[in-house]
Amino acid sequence: MTRHLLLSLLLSLTPLFSFASQWDDALYHQIEQSIQSPQFGSHTVVITRMGAKPSATAVHNQRAIQRAIDRCSRKGGGRVIVPAGKTFLTGAIQLKSGVCLVIEEGAVLRFAFQPEIYPIVETSWEGLDCYNLSPCIYAFKATDIGISGKGTIDGSGTRETWWPWCGAERYGWKPGIVSQSQGGRKRLLQNGEDGVPMCDEAGQRNPLRTFTPADGMRPQLIGLNQCQRIRIEGVTLLRSPFWVLHPLKCTDVHVQNVHFENDGPNGDGCDPESCNRVLIEDCLFNTGDDCIAIKSGRNADGRLRNMPSQNIIVRRCVMKNGHGGVVIGSEISGGCRNVFAHDCEMDSPALERVLRIKTNTCRGGVVEGIHMRDIRVGQCREAVLKINLNYEPREQCCRDYPPTVRDVVMENVTCQRSRYGVLITGLEDSTLVSDVEVKNCRFDGVERGNSITGKTRAIRIQDLYVNGKLVKAE
């Protein structure tokens, strides 16, 4: 039995054991050592040799870049080069197995706001499976893929392009512009509630789950669906139309030294959804929504999929603006377990929370084994730790699926300014938040102290100082 196979077996057995409210070094190292790296062939294709030109149209370069990727994959894999110092306008492209797309220093791969050159592909949108506009960079059931280099991938998201589709006037929406709120989002949510399948009995795409530009559902910058062995390294990801990096139902994902810069609506940085074995390290996040948001499907779709996000490490990252630094949810119906976050720095008046778990009674699912330690925070707007079981209380859905949050540990976290230290909102009729431990932490500049409402069990406070005063253990 190989080392990787043995470690994978150990990780698959981990959920059978009870979780302990402490940092588990053995499990951490199992996860770290089990993440497999992609293997690329020796072939190299420069996109200009396939006809790509800085002066060419997006359609011309889209075809040339896709030819380069396809040829490299057919020849056994290798590197497709976007050469240094040049900007190439393009439409959506699809990574293939064995290919690493290299954006050299000073190079820019800029995706045009031309929805007609984004094909309809199998994807997920806010945790609901659908066919929608292709992400700018897409991969489907590929193995050994990568994106690297010191260049920039620019999604061209602005108040004049993709962002008004969110339907908010502050992002440029005006009457007459397509809007997700008036178009596809409502239909997709209803499809999920009604159990509408992705395909018909003949295996053909179900038109009810198929969306076009008229539905206003913006594409992700990078969307990787059901892929294995992925490495994203070094690049700057700029101005995404929607979420920036979205690995969906993937295994062995490594994200390193990536700069996430996106202040648009729903501008999440990295959103692993129903993924197993993920390492996010040494990255910079400055986003218009959550910096890292771990997900596993929404409501009925997520419960039917039944694929938790699990075995995830976040380390040595810097978070600036964002709704949350490390976030679980809200589309978390498949559950989440074994998350370790450590040695990160967070600081911004526009960073709202440090560790955030958000869910509701539409979702169901179990979130457990969440560990955070050695985090240094300058300021955050709302809370250092927030657990909320009443997120989006007006969501139209079947509310028969109460979620569970348990075994959450925060230790050695310092914060200089926030509204709350610990902010927990449980349910009034069921005890579904339990075994939460905050220890060896110091929160200064806290305006309102800690707040715990609803039913909870075993909320343990140990050596927590709030505004210089020791909080008594509970």
C-alpha positions in Angstrom: 0.0 0.0 0.0 1.5 3.4 -1.0 1.9 6.2 1.5 -0.7 8.4 -0.2 -3.2 5.6 -0.3 -2.6 4.8 3.4 -3.0 8.4 4.4 -6.1 8.8 2.2 -7.6 5.7 4.0 -6.8 7.2 7.4 -8.5 10.5 6.5 -11.5 8.7 5.1 -11.9 6.9 8.5 -11.4 10.1 10.6 -15.2 11.1 10.7 -15.9 7.8 12.4 -14.0 9.0 15.5 -15.4 11.5 18.0 -13.9 15.0 17.8 -11.9 16.4 20.7 -12.0 20.1 21.5 -8.3 20.6 20.9 -5.8 21.1 18.1 -5.1 17.6 16.7 -1.5 17.6 15.5 -1.7 14.1 14.2 -4.7 14.8 12.1 -3.2 18.1 10.9 -0.1 16.3 9.7 -2.1 13.6 8.1 -4.0 16.1 6.0 -0.8 18.0 5.1 1.1 14.9 4.0 -1.9 13.4 2.1 -2.4 16.3 -0.4 -1.1 15.1 -3.8 0.7 17.4 -6.2 -0.1 17.5 -9.9 2.3 16.1 -12.4 2.9 17.9 -15.6 4.6 16.7 -18.8 7.6 18.3 -20.5 5.8 19.9 -23.5 5.7 23.7 -23.7 3.4 25.8 -25.9 3.6 29.6 -26.1 0.2 31.0 -26.9 1.7 33.4 -29.5 2.9 30.4 -31.5 -0.7 29.4 -31.8 -1.8 32.8 -33.1 -2.6 34.8 -29.9 -1.8 38.5 -30.3 -2.0 41.5 -27.9 -3.8 43.4 -30.7 -6.3 40.6 -31.5 -9.9 40.3 -30.6 -11.1 38.3 -27.6 -12.6 35.7 -30.0 -9.4 35.3 -31.9 -7.2 34.9 -28.8 -9.8 32.6 -27.1 -9.4 30.2 -30.0 -5.7 30.4 -30.1 -5.3 29.9 -26.3 -7.7 26.9 -26.4 -5.7 25.4 -29.3 -2.5 25.7 -27.2 -4.1 24.0 -24.2 -5.6 21.2 -26.2 -2.4 20.5 -28.1 -0.4 20.5 -24.8 -2.8 18.1 -23.2 -2.8 15.8 -26.2 1.0 15.6 -26.2 1.0 14.4 -22.6 0.8 17.7 -20.7 3.1 20.5 -19.8 3.1 24.2 -19.7 1.0 26.7 -21.8 2.8 30.1 -21.6 1.2 33.6 -21.6 4.4 35.5 -22.4 5.8 38.2 -20.1 4.9 41.9 -20.5 1.9 41.5 -22.8 -1.8 41.7 -22.4 -4.2 39.3 -24.1 -7.9 39.9 -24.3 -9.8 36.6 -24.4 -13.1 34.8 -23.7 -13.6 31.7 -21.6 -11.0 29.0 -21.8 -11.0 25.4 -20.5 -8.0 23.8 -18.8 -7.3 20.1 -19.8 -5.6 17.3 -18.0 -1.9 17.6 -17.5 -1.7 21.3 -18.3 -0.3 24.2 -16.2 -1.3 27.6 -17.5 1.7 29.9 -16.8 1.1 33.7 -16.7 4.5 35.1 -16.8 5.6 38.2 -14.9 4.0 41.3 -16.4 1.6 39.4 -18.5 -2.1 39.9 -18.2 -4.8 37.5 -19.3 -7.9 39.7 -19.5 -11.4 38.3 -20.0 -13.7 40.3 -22.1 -17.2 41.3 -21.1 -18.8 39.5 -24.0 -21.3 37.0 -22.5 -21.8 35.4 -25.9 -18.3 33.9 -25.9 -18.8 32.2 -22.6 -20.3 28.7 -23.3 -22.9 27.1 -21.1 -21.2 24.5 -18.9 -22.0 22.2 -15.9 -21.3 24.1 -12.8 -22.8 25.3 -9.5 -24.0 28.7 -8.5 -24.3 29.6 -4.9 -24.3 26.0 -4.0 -27.0 24.9 -6.5 -26.1 22.7 -9.5 -26.9 24.1 -12.9 -25.7 24.8 -16.4 -24.6 28.4 -16.6 -22.0 30.7 -18.3 -18.5 29.2 -18.2 -16.1 30.6 -15.6 -13.4 32.6 -17.3 -11.1 29.7 -16.7 -12.9 26.3 -16.4 -12.0 22.7 -16.0 -14.2 19.7 -15.9 -13.2 16.2 -14.6 -9.6 17.0 -15.3 -6.5 15.7 -13.5 -3.2 17.3 -12.9 -4.0 20.9 -13.7 -2.4 24.2 -12.6 -2.2 27.9 -12.9 1.1 29.6 -12.0 3.4 32.6 -12.7 3.7 36.1 -11.5 1.2 37.6 -13.9 -2.4 38.7 -13.6 -5.7 37.1 -14.5 -8.2 40.0 -14.9 -11.9 39.2 -15.0 -12.9 42.7 -16.1 -15.5 43.0 -13.4 -16.6 46.7 -13.0 -19.7 48.7 -12.6 -19.9 49.0 -16.4 -19.5 45.3 -17.1 -20.4 42.2 -15.0 -21.1 43.7 -11.6 -24.5 45.4 -12.4 -26.0 42.0 -13.0 -26.2 41.6 -9.2 -29.1 44.0 -9.3 -27.8 46.6 -6.9 -27.7 50.2 -7.9 -24.4 50.8 -6.0 -22.7 48.4 -8.4 -24.1 50.1 -11.4 -27.5 48.4 -12.0 -30.1 50.5 -13.8 -33.6 49.6 -15.2 -33.1 47.7 -18.4 -30.0 45.9 -17.3 -30.3 42.2 -16.7 -30.3 41.2 -13.0 -29.8 37.9 -11.2 -32.5 38.9 -8.7 -35.1 39.4 -11.4 -33.8 36.6 -13.6 -32.2 33.2 -12.9 -31.4 33.2 -9.2 -35.1 32.9 -8.1 -35.7 30.1 -10.6 -32.6 28.2 -9.6 -33.5 28.4 -5.9 -37.0 27.1 -6.7 -35.5 24.3 -8.8 -33.5 23.2 -5.8 -36.6 23.3 -3.5 -38.6 21.3 -6.1 -35.9 18.7 -6.7 -35.7 19.5 -10.4 -33.0 17.2 -11.9 -30.0 18.4 -13.9 -30.8 16.0 -16.8 -33.9 14.4 -18.3 -34.4 10.7 -18.6 -32.4 10.6 -21.8 -29.5 12.2 -20.1 -29.9 15.5 -21.8 -29.5 18.8 -20.2 -32.6 19.9 -18.4 -33.7 23.3 -19.7 -35.1 24.2 -16.3 -31.6 24.0 -14.8 -30.0 25.8 -17.8 -29.3 29.5 -17.6 -28.2 32.1 -20.2 -26.9 35.7 -20.1 -30.5 36.8 -19.9 -30.7 35.2 -16.4 -28.0 37.5 -15.1 -26.0 34.9 -13.2 -22.4 36.0 -13.3 -19.6 33.5 -13.9 -16.7 32.8 -11.5 -13.2 33.8 -12.5 -11.8 30.3 -12.0 -14.2 27.3 -11.7 -12.8 23.8 -11.4 -15.5 21.1 -11.4 -14.7 17.5 -10.2 -11.0 17.8 -10.8 -8.1 16.1 -9.1 -4.6 17.3 -8.2 -4.7 21.1 -8.6 -2.1 23.7 -8.0 -2.7 27.5 -8.2 0.4 29.5 -7.4 1.8 33.0 -7.6 -0.7 34.8 -9.8 -2.8 37.9 -9.1 -6.5 37.3 -9.5 -8.2 40.6 -10.2 -11.8 42.0 -10.7 -13.7 38.7 -10.9 -17.3 38.9 -12.2 -18.4 36.8 -9.2 -16.6 34.4 -6.9 -12.8 34.4 -7.7 -11.6 30.8 -7.2 -14.2 28.0 -6.9 -13.0 24.4 -6.7 -16.2 22.3 -6.8 -16.2 18.6 -5.8 -12.4 18.5 -6.2 -9.6 16.6 -4.3 -6.0 17.6 -3.6 -6.2 21.4 -4.1 -3.1 23.5 -3.3 -3.4 27.3 -3.5 -0.2 29.2 -2.7 1.1 32.8 -2.9 -2.0 34.0 -4.7 -3.2 37.6 -4.5 -7.0 37.8 -4.5 -8.1 41.3 -5.3 -11.8 41.8 -5.9 -14.2 44.4 -4.4 -17.2 43.5 -6.5 -20.5 42.0 -5.3 -20.4 38.4 -4.1 -16.6 38.8 -4.5 -15.5 35.8 -2.4 -11.8 35.0 -2.7 -11.5 31.2 -2.5 -14.5 29.0 -2.0 -13.8 25.3 -1.9 -17.1 23.5 -2.2 -17.5 19.8 -1.4 -13.7 19.4 -1.6 -11.4 17.0 0.2 -7.8 17.8 1.0 -7.2 21.5 0.5 -4.2 23.6 1.4 -4.4 27.4 1.2 -1.2 29.1 2.2 0.7 32.4 2.0 -2.1 34.2 0.1 -3.3 37.8 0.3 -7.1 38.4 0.3 -8.7 41.8 -0.3 -12.3 41.0 -1.2 -15.8 42.4 -1.4 -17.2 39.3 0.4 -15.8 36.4 2.3 -12.0 35.9 2.0 -12.2 32.1 2.3 -15.7 30.5 2.3 -15.9 26.8 2.7 -19.1 25.3 1.3 -20.8 22.0 0.5 -24.0 22.7 -1.4 -27.3 24.5 -0.6 -30.4 23.0 0.9 -31.8 20.0 -1.0 -29.1 20.0 -3.6 -26.4 19.9 -0.9 -28.1 17.2 1.1 -28.7 15.1 -2.0 -25.0 15.5 -3.1 -23.9 14.6 0.5 -20.3 15.6 -0.1 -18.8 17.5 2.9 -15.9 19.8 2.6 -13.2 18.3 4.7 -9.5 18.1 5.6 -8.7 21.7 4.9 -5.7 23.8 6.1 -5.4 27.6 5.9 -2.1 29.0 7.0 0.1 32.1 6.8 -2.5 34.1 4.9 -3.2 37.9 5.1 -6.8 39.0 5.1 -7.8 42.7 4.6 -11.3 43.6 3.4 -14.0 40.9 3.5 -17.2 39.8 5.2 -15.1 37.2 7.0 -11.5 35.9 7.1 -12.1 32.1 7.4 -15.8 31.3 6.9 -17.9 28.1 6.8 -21.2 28.5 5.0 -23.7 29.5 4.3 -24.2 26.9 1.6 -23.0 24.0 3.9 -25.8 21.4 3.7 -23.3 18.6 2.9 -21.4 19.4 6.1 -17.9 20.4 6.9 -15.2 18.8 9.1 -11.5 19.0 9.9 -10.6 22.6 9.2 -7.3 24.0 10.6 -6.5 27.7 10.3 -3.3 29.2 11.8 -0.6 31.9 11.7 -2.7 34.3 9.7 -2.9 38.1 9.9 -6.1 40.1 9.5 -6.7 43.8 9.7 -9.2 46.2 8.1 -12.1 48.3 9.2 -13.9 46.6 6.3 -13.1 43.1 7.6 -16.3 42.0 9.5 -15.3 38.8 11.2 -12.3 36.6 11.9 -13.9 33.1 12.1 -17.4 32.9 10.9 -19.9 29.9 10.7 -23.2 30.8 9.1 -26.1 28.5 8.4 -29.8 28.1 9.0 -32.7 25.6 9.2 -33.0 25.4 5.4 -29.5 23.9 5.2 -29.1 21.0 7.7 -25.7 19.4 7.8 -23.1 19.1 10.5 -20.1 21.5 10.9 -17.5 20.0 13.3 -13.8 19.9 14.0 -13.1 23.6 13.3 -9.7 24.8 14.7 -8.2 28.2 14.7 -5.1 29.4 16.5 -2.2 31.9 16.4 -4.1 34.6 14.5 -3.2 38.3 14.8 -6.0 40.8 14.2 -5.6 44.5 14.1 -9.4 45.3 13.8 -12.5 43.7 12.5 -15.9 45.4 12.3 -18.3 42.9 14.1 -16.9 39.8 15.9 -13.8 37.8 16.3 -15.8 34.6 16.5 -19.3 34.5 15.1 -21.6 31.4 14.9 -25.0 32.1 13.5 -27.7 29.5 13.0 -30.2 32.1 11.8 -28.5 33.4 8.7 -30.8 34.8 6.0 -33.9 34.4 8.1 -36.2 35.5 5.3 -35.0 32.8 2.9 -37.9 31.1 1.2 -37.3 27.4 1.8 -38.3 24.3 3.7 -37.1 24.9 7.2 -37.2 21.3 8.5 -33.4 20.8 8.5 -31.8 22.2 11.6 -28.0 22.4 11.3 -25.5 21.3 13.9 -22.3 23.2 14.8 -20.0 21.5 17.3 -16.3 21.1 18.3 -15.0 24.6 17.4 -11.8 25.7 19.0 -10.2 29.2 18.9 -6.9 29.7 20.7 -4.1 32.2 20.9 -6.0 34.8 18.9 -5.5 38.5 19.5 -7.6 41.3 18.3 -7.2 45.1 18.9 -10.7 46.3 18.0 -14.1 44.8 17.4 -17.8 45.3 18.3 -18.0 41.8 19.9 -15.5 39.2 21.0 -17.6 36.0 20.8 -21.0 36.3 19.1 -23.1 33.1 19.0 -26.7 33.0 17.8 -28.2 29.5 18.4 -31.8 28.4 18.0 -34.5 29.0 20.6 -36.0 25.5 20.6 -33.0 23.1 20.1 -29.5 22.9 21.4 -27.5 22.6 18.2 -24.4 24.7 19.0 -22.1 22.8 21.4 -18.5 22.2 22.5 -17.1 25.6 21.5 -13.9 26.5 23.2 -12.2 29.9 23.3 -8.9 29.9 25.2 -5.7 31.9 25.6 -7.1 34.8 23.6 -7.0 38.5 24.1 -9.6 40.8 22.6 -9.1 44.5 23.2 -11.1 47.5 22.1 -14.3 45.4 22.3 -17.4 47.7 22.3 -20.1 45.2 23.5 -18.3 42.3 25.1 -19.5 38.7 24.3 -23.0 37.8 23.3 -24.5 34.3 23.3 -28.2 33.8 22.6 -30.4 30.8 21.9 -29.7 27.3 23.2 -26.1 26.2 23.5 -24.2 23.6 25.4 -20.6 23.5 26.6 -19.4 26.9 25.6 -16.0 26.9 27.3 -14.0 30.1 28.1 -10.5 29.7 29.4 -7.9 32.5 29.8 -9.9 34.9 27.6 -9.1 38.6 28.3 -11.6 41.1 27.0 -10.5 44.7 27.3 -7.8 43.6 29.7 -10.2 41.8 32.1 -10.2 38.0 32.5 -13.6 36.5 31.5 -14.7 33.9 34.0 -14.9 30.3 32.8 -18.3 29.0 32.0 
